[in-house]
Amino acid sequence: MKKLTIIGLGICFSLFIVMTAFAYEDGDWQFWNTESVEGNLVENWKVKLEEEFRFGDNIGEFYYHHTDGSLTYKLTNWFHLSLSYRQIYENKDEEWKEENRPHVNGTFKWKWQDFEFKNRSRFEYRIREGKENAWRYRNKLTLGFPLKWTKLGIQPYLADEIFIDFDEGDLNRNRLYAGFKAKLMKYLAPDIFYLWQTSEKDGDWIDYKVIGAKLKVEF
């Protein structure tokens, strides 16, 4: 187990170096900040409200905000199903555009040799201002390492998320994460990460290098 953990951390560090090396070649540095509140309604039911703010142009310009509400049902210990609705405002070409996005999520969870795996599939319907509506599929696979550092329970993780537009029928975005989760107190769960996003636009691939900070209040 110790060898597996060391190998896993080595892969994590190598990926971070590769991500950073590519990121400096082109693209924009950004900061994404997310706060959320999550609580139990009744047995097996949870409700969550999330706010996210994004700053681009080398973290000098606020350009994106979303509010997301979700209701989650735990069918089993290894599968959760959620219904969500997201409202987005994004500054594009000096004009704020609205997008409304209902989405359904199914999440599988399992362990292997104390490594924690999570696979989330999302189907979302994008109701876009000034553009045609569209369906999109997203899949995010997360690997949590069997480590908990200090009393805060700091845990390193890796994740990768793909985006597939149904209209185009191709993969046009990928997000690769390397980060750390922790537990400040019983009800506070911070998450700090580096994200390398690549998106296809007009035949070219655009990179974003993102420093992210999340804080979730649980009750």
C-alpha positions as CSV (number, residue, x, y, z in Angstrom):
1,M,0.0,0.0,0.0
2,K,2.8,2.4,0.9
3,K,4.5,1.7,-2.5
4,L,1.2,2.3,-4.3
5,T,0.7,5.6,-2.6
6,I,4.3,6.7,-3.4
7,I,3.8,5.8,-7.0
8,G,0.5,7.6,-7.1
9,L,1.9,10.7,-5.7
10,G,4.8,10.5,-8.2
11,I,2.3,10.4,-11.0
12,C,0.4,13.3,-9.5
13,F,3.6,15.4,-9.3
14,S,4.6,14.5,-12.8
15,L,1.2,15.5,-14.2
16,F,1.4,18.8,-12.4
17,I,4.8,19.5,-14.0
18,V,3.5,18.6,-17.4
19,M,0.3,20.6,-17.0
20,T,2.4,23.7,-16.0
21,A,4.9,23.3,-18.8
22,F,2.1,23.2,-21.4
23,A,0.2,26.0,-19.7
24,Y,2.9,28.6,-20.1
25,E,2.9,28.2,-23.8
26,D,-0.4,29.9,-24.4
27,G,-3.7,30.7,-22.7
28,D,-4.8,32.7,-19.7
29,W,-4.2,32.5,-15.9
30,Q,-7.5,32.5,-14.0
31,F,-8.9,32.3,-10.5
32,W,-12.1,30.4,-9.8
33,N,-13.8,30.8,-6.4
34,T,-16.7,28.6,-5.3
35,E,-18.8,28.6,-2.1
36,S,-21.5,26.2,-1.3
37,V,-23.9,25.1,1.4
38,E,-25.1,21.5,1.7
39,G,-27.4,19.9,4.2
40,N,-29.5,16.9,4.9
41,L,-33.3,17.2,4.4
42,V,-34.4,13.7,5.4
43,E,-32.8,10.3,5.3
44,N,-30.9,9.8,2.0
45,W,-31.9,13.3,0.7
46,K,-29.5,16.3,0.4
47,V,-29.9,19.8,-0.9
48,K,-27.1,22.1,-2.1
49,L,-26.7,25.7,-3.1
50,E,-23.6,26.8,-4.9
51,E,-22.1,30.2,-6.1
52,E,-19.1,30.5,-8.3
53,F,-17.1,33.5,-9.5
54,R,-14.4,33.4,-12.2
55,F,-11.7,36.0,-12.9
56,G,-9.7,35.9,-16.2
57,D,-7.3,38.1,-18.2
58,N,-4.5,37.0,-15.8
59,I,-6.9,37.2,-12.9
60,G,-7.6,40.9,-13.6
61,E,-11.2,40.8,-14.8
62,F,-14.4,39.4,-13.4
63,Y,-16.2,37.6,-16.3
64,Y,-18.3,34.7,-15.0
65,H,-20.8,33.9,-12.3
66,H,-23.2,31.0,-11.7
67,T,-25.7,30.0,-9.1
68,D,-26.5,26.2,-8.9
69,G,-29.1,24.5,-6.8
70,S,-29.4,20.7,-6.6
71,L,-31.3,17.9,-4.9
72,T,-29.5,14.6,-4.4
73,Y,-30.9,11.2,-3.5
74,K,-28.6,8.4,-2.2
75,L,-29.9,5.3,-3.9
76,T,-27.1,3.2,-2.4
77,N,-23.7,3.8,-0.7
78,W,-22.1,3.6,-4.1
79,F,-24.6,5.5,-6.3
80,H,-26.1,9.0,-5.9
81,L,-28.6,10.7,-8.3
82,S,-29.2,14.4,-8.4
83,L,-31.4,17.0,-10.2
84,S,-29.9,20.4,-10.6
85,Y,-30.5,23.8,-12.1
86,R,-27.8,26.4,-12.9
87,Q,-28.1,30.0,-14.0
88,I,-25.0,31.5,-15.6
89,Y,-23.9,35.1,-16.5
90,E,-20.8,35.4,-18.6
91,N,-19.1,38.4,-20.1
92,K,-18.5,37.7,-23.8
93,D,-17.3,40.5,-26.1
94,E,-18.1,43.2,-23.5
95,E,-21.7,42.0,-23.2
96,W,-23.1,39.9,-20.4
97,K,-24.9,36.8,-21.7
98,E,-27.3,34.6,-19.7
99,E,-27.5,30.8,-19.8
100,N,-29.9,28.5,-18.0
101,R,-28.8,25.0,-17.6
102,P,-30.9,22.2,-16.0
103,H,-28.8,19.0,-15.5
104,V,-29.1,15.5,-14.2
105,N,-26.1,13.8,-12.5
106,G,-25.4,10.2,-11.6
107,T,-22.3,9.5,-9.4
108,F,-20.7,6.1,-8.7
109,K,-18.3,5.8,-5.7
110,W,-16.0,2.9,-4.8
111,K,-12.6,2.1,-3.2
112,W,-9.6,0.0,-4.2
113,Q,-6.7,-0.6,-1.9
114,D,-7.9,2.4,0.1
115,F,-7.8,4.7,-3.0
116,E,-11.1,6.5,-3.4
117,F,-12.8,6.7,-6.8
118,K,-15.7,8.8,-7.9
119,N,-17.2,8.8,-11.4
120,R,-19.9,11.5,-12.2
121,S,-21.9,11.5,-15.4
122,R,-23.8,14.7,-16.2
123,F,-26.4,15.4,-18.9
124,E,-27.1,19.1,-19.2
125,Y,-29.4,21.2,-21.5
126,R,-28.0,24.6,-22.3
127,I,-30.6,27.3,-22.8
128,R,-28.3,30.0,-24.3
129,E,-29.0,33.7,-25.0
130,G,-28.4,34.6,-28.6
131,K,-27.5,31.0,-29.6
132,E,-29.3,27.7,-30.2
133,N,-30.1,25.5,-27.2
134,A,-27.9,22.4,-27.0
135,W,-27.4,19.1,-25.1
136,R,-24.0,18.3,-23.6
137,Y,-22.5,15.3,-21.7
138,R,-19.8,15.7,-19.1
139,N,-17.9,12.9,-17.3
140,K,-15.6,13.5,-14.3
141,L,-13.4,10.8,-12.8
142,T,-11.8,11.6,-9.5
143,L,-9.0,9.7,-7.6
144,G,-8.5,10.4,-3.9
145,F,-5.2,9.1,-2.4
146,P,-5.2,7.1,0.8
147,L,-3.5,9.9,2.8
148,K,-4.8,12.3,5.4
149,W,-2.2,14.8,6.5
150,T,-2.4,16.7,9.8
151,K,-5.5,17.1,12.0
152,L,-7.1,18.8,9.0
153,G,-7.2,15.5,7.1
154,I,-5.5,17.1,4.0
155,Q,-6.0,14.6,1.1
156,P,-4.4,14.9,-2.3
157,Y,-6.5,14.0,-5.4
158,L,-6.4,13.9,-9.2
159,A,-9.4,14.4,-11.5
160,D,-10.2,14.6,-15.2
161,E,-13.4,15.8,-16.8
162,I,-14.4,15.6,-20.5
163,F,-17.1,17.6,-22.3
164,I,-19.0,16.2,-25.3
165,D,-21.5,18.3,-27.3
166,F,-24.3,16.2,-28.7
167,D,-24.9,18.6,-31.7
168,E,-21.3,18.4,-32.9
169,G,-20.7,14.8,-31.7
170,D,-17.2,15.4,-30.5
171,L,-15.1,16.1,-27.5
172,N,-14.4,19.8,-27.3
173,R,-13.1,20.4,-23.8
174,N,-11.1,18.7,-21.1
175,R,-10.2,19.7,-17.6
176,L,-7.3,18.1,-15.6
177,Y,-7.2,18.7,-11.9
178,A,-4.5,18.3,-9.1
179,G,-5.6,19.4,-5.7
180,F,-6.0,18.9,-2.0
181,K,-9.2,18.6,0.1
182,A,-9.4,19.1,3.9
183,K,-11.7,19.5,6.8
184,L,-11.2,22.7,8.8
185,M,-13.9,22.0,11.3
186,K,-16.8,19.7,11.4
187,Y,-18.8,21.8,9.0
188,L,-16.2,23.4,6.8
189,A,-14.6,21.6,3.8
190,P,-12.0,23.6,1.7
191,D,-10.6,22.4,-1.6
192,I,-7.6,24.0,-3.3
193,F,-6.6,22.9,-6.8
194,Y,-4.8,23.6,-10.0
195,L,-6.8,23.1,-13.2
196,W,-5.6,22.9,-16.8
197,Q,-8.5,23.4,-19.2
198,T,-8.2,22.9,-23.0
199,S,-11.1,23.9,-25.2
200,E,-11.6,23.7,-29.0
201,K,-12.6,26.9,-30.6
202,D,-12.7,27.6,-34.4
203,G,-10.3,24.7,-35.0
204,D,-7.8,25.7,-32.4
205,W,-7.3,24.5,-28.8
206,I,-7.2,27.2,-26.1
207,D,-5.6,26.7,-22.7
208,Y,-6.7,28.1,-19.4
209,K,-4.5,27.7,-16.3
210,V,-6.7,28.0,-13.3
211,I,-6.0,28.3,-9.6
212,G,-9.2,27.2,-7.8
213,A,-10.5,27.6,-4.2
214,K,-13.7,26.0,-2.9
215,L,-15.3,26.2,0.5
216,K,-18.3,24.1,1.4
217,V,-20.4,24.4,4.5
218,E,-22.0,21.1,5.5
219,F,-24.8,20.6,8.0
